[in-house]
Amino acid sequence: MDARIEKVVTSGKVMLDDTEYDIESNTYVVGDDDTVIVIDPAFDAEAILKAVGEREVMAVICTDGRDGHLSAVLEVAEADEEDPAPIALHTRDRLLWRQHFRALANESEDAEFMKDLTPDLDIEDGGVFEIGDAQLEVMHTPGHTPGSICLYSEQLGVLFSGDTLHKGRPGRIGADYPELQEQLNSIGALLGPLPKETRVLPGQGDETTVGEEDSQWESWFALAQEPDES
């Protein structure tokens, strides 16, 4: 197996409903010795590009359009100024993208550039990205955001779950779930068909497995809205 996965953990702040949160985010660099795909570049582009090294970035994929997953996306995608990598985002998160970059435009000398910036690739359910000898299949999982996605690789035995699913609970920022019912439906449809031993690599926190999370899924309908005391 040529393709491998490297995780980079970075820290930063995100705004949600006028509240600022400190979070740690997971960025994944997937590829072989020559080329990589970067999933959810958050906060610290320098640390992410250090993991990339001299390899070519073939694409930068955002599993949703919230601030954390967009915070380092331009620096990582444009590290090679002569051949920047395309940025991929689901079409239903275009509004979040626009809000993020228009807010940045108010603080930037490149205001017009920021306002008009759009993703290079529109992700759709069932799409496939290829890297090394592995494929990453797009699974649309709305709930955390309208355009949230996960990426499944049968070859690597891995599900990149973004903020749709974290270890032990649905993914969230802060205490609330914007569309909990929809998110839980997405998780249930996601987990059911996948092998139980599949590793789940979330956008925040530790990894888990499909089997471990599937065994807890029904309980989340009652527990997910309770405050997180951890």
C-alpha positions in Angstrom: 0.0 0.0 0.0 1.7 3.2 -1.2 -0.8 5.7 0.2 -0.5 6.6 3.8 -2.1 9.1 6.3 -0.4 11.7 8.4 -2.3 13.8 11.0 -1.5 17.4 11.9 -3.2 18.8 15.0 -3.5 22.6 15.1 -5.2 25.1 17.5 -7.2 28.2 16.8 -10.4 30.1 17.4 -13.7 29.9 15.5 -16.8 32.0 15.7 -20.3 30.5 15.8 -23.4 32.5 16.5 -21.3 35.5 17.7 -19.5 33.3 20.3 -15.8 32.5 20.0 -14.5 29.0 20.7 -11.0 27.7 21.2 -10.6 24.4 19.3 -8.0 21.8 18.2 -8.5 20.6 14.7 -7.2 17.6 12.8 -5.8 18.0 9.3 -5.0 14.9 7.3 -2.4 14.6 4.7 -3.1 11.5 2.5 -0.8 10.3 -0.2 2.4 8.6 -1.3 6.0 9.8 -1.7 5.1 12.1 -4.6 1.6 13.5 -4.3 -0.9 14.2 -1.5 -4.4 15.4 -0.8 -4.9 17.7 2.2 -8.2 17.3 4.1 -9.4 20.2 6.3 -6.3 22.5 6.5 -6.9 24.3 9.8 -5.1 27.3 11.4 -1.4 26.6 11.0 -0.5 26.3 7.3 3.2 26.1 8.1 2.8 23.0 10.2 0.6 21.4 7.5 3.1 22.2 4.7 5.9 20.8 6.8 4.0 17.5 6.8 3.5 17.8 3.0 7.2 18.4 2.4 8.3 18.4 -1.2 5.3 16.5 -2.4 2.8 18.0 -4.8 -0.6 18.9 -3.4 -3.2 17.5 -5.8 -6.3 18.9 -4.0 -7.4 20.5 -0.8 -10.7 19.1 0.4 -12.9 20.8 3.0 -15.4 18.5 4.7 -17.5 21.5 5.6 -17.5 25.3 5.1 -17.1 26.5 8.7 -14.2 28.8 9.7 -11.9 26.1 11.1 -11.7 24.1 7.9 -11.1 27.2 5.8 -8.6 29.0 8.0 -5.5 27.8 6.2 -7.0 26.6 3.0 -5.6 29.4 0.7 -2.1 29.2 2.1 -1.9 25.4 1.7 -3.5 25.4 -1.8 -1.3 28.2 -3.0 2.0 27.0 -1.6 3.1 26.3 -5.1 2.4 29.7 -6.7 3.0 28.4 -10.2 0.6 25.5 -9.9 -1.9 26.0 -7.0 -4.0 23.0 -5.9 -7.7 23.1 -6.5 -9.9 23.6 -3.4 -13.0 21.3 -3.1 -16.2 22.1 -1.2 -19.7 20.8 -1.3 -22.1 23.1 -3.2 -24.4 23.5 -0.2 -21.7 25.1 1.9 -21.0 27.9 -0.6 -22.9 30.3 1.7 -20.6 29.5 4.6 -17.6 29.9 2.3 -18.8 33.3 1.1 -19.5 34.5 4.7 -16.0 33.5 5.8 -14.1 35.2 3.0 -16.3 38.3 3.0 -15.5 38.7 6.7 -11.8 38.4 5.9 -12.2 40.9 3.1 -13.0 43.6 5.6 -9.5 43.1 7.2 -7.6 42.5 4.0 -5.8 44.6 1.4 -7.1 42.1 -1.2 -10.8 42.9 -0.4 -12.2 42.4 -3.9 -10.2 39.2 -4.4 -11.6 37.8 -1.1 -15.2 38.8 -1.9 -15.1 37.1 -5.3 -13.2 34.0 -4.3 -15.0 30.7 -5.0 -14.0 27.0 -4.5 -12.4 25.4 -7.6 -14.2 22.1 -7.4 -17.9 21.5 -6.4 -18.1 18.2 -4.4 -21.1 16.0 -4.9 -22.2 12.8 -3.2 -20.6 9.8 -4.9 -17.7 11.7 -6.3 -14.2 10.1 -6.0 -10.8 11.5 -5.5 -7.8 9.3 -6.3 -4.4 9.6 -4.6 -1.6 7.1 -4.9 -3.2 3.7 -4.9 -6.2 4.8 -2.8 -9.6 6.3 -3.6 -11.6 8.7 -1.4 -15.3 8.4 -2.0 -17.5 11.4 -1.1 -20.5 10.8 1.1 -22.8 13.8 1.6 -23.7 13.9 5.3 -25.8 17.1 6.0 -26.5 18.2 9.6 -23.5 19.8 11.0 -23.7 22.0 8.0 -25.8 21.7 4.8 -22.8 20.6 2.8 -21.0 18.5 5.3 -19.2 15.4 3.8 -17.2 12.4 4.8 -14.6 10.6 2.8 -14.4 6.8 2.7 -11.4 4.9 1.5 -11.9 1.1 1.2 -8.2 0.7 0.3 -7.1 2.4 3.5 -9.9 1.1 5.7 -10.6 4.7 6.8 -13.5 7.1 7.1 -12.6 10.8 7.3 -15.6 12.0 9.2 -14.9 15.7 9.5 -17.3 17.3 12.0 -20.2 15.0 11.1 -19.0 12.4 13.6 -16.5 12.7 16.5 -15.5 10.0 18.9 -18.4 9.2 21.2 -20.9 11.7 19.8 -22.0 13.7 16.8 -19.5 16.5 15.9 -20.2 20.0 17.1 -18.6 23.3 17.9 -19.9 24.7 21.2 -22.9 23.2 22.9 -25.5 23.2 20.2 -26.3 21.1 17.1 -27.7 23.2 14.2 -29.7 20.3 12.7 -29.4 17.4 15.1 -32.0 15.1 13.6 -30.6 15.5 10.1 -27.1 14.9 11.4 -28.1 11.7 13.3 -29.8 10.4 10.2 -26.7 11.1 8.2 -24.6 9.3 10.7 -26.9 6.3 10.8 -26.9 6.0 7.0 -23.2 6.4 7.0 -22.2 3.8 9.6 -24.6 1.0 8.7 -23.0 -0.2 5.4 -19.4 0.2 6.4 -17.2 -2.6 7.9 -17.2 -2.3 11.7 -13.4 -2.3 11.8 -13.2 0.8 9.7 -11.1 3.5 11.4 -12.9 6.8 11.9 -10.6 9.9 11.7 -12.6 12.9 12.8 -12.1 16.6 12.3 -11.5 17.0 16.1 -10.3 14.6 18.8 -9.2 11.0 18.8 -9.9 8.3 16.2 -12.4 5.6 16.8 -14.1 2.8 14.7 -17.3 2.4 12.9 -18.3 -0.5 15.2 -17.7 1.5 18.3 -19.8 4.5 17.2 -22.5 2.4 15.6 -23.1 0.7 19.0 -23.8 4.2 20.5 -25.8 5.8 17.7 -29.4 5.3 19.1 -28.4 6.7 22.5 -27.5 10.0 20.9 -31.1 10.9 20.1 -31.5 11.4 23.9 -28.1 12.4 25.0 -26.7 14.6 22.2 -28.3 17.8 23.5 -27.0 17.4 27.1 -24.0 19.7 28.0 -20.6 18.3 27.5 -18.9 18.1 30.9 -15.6 16.9 29.6 
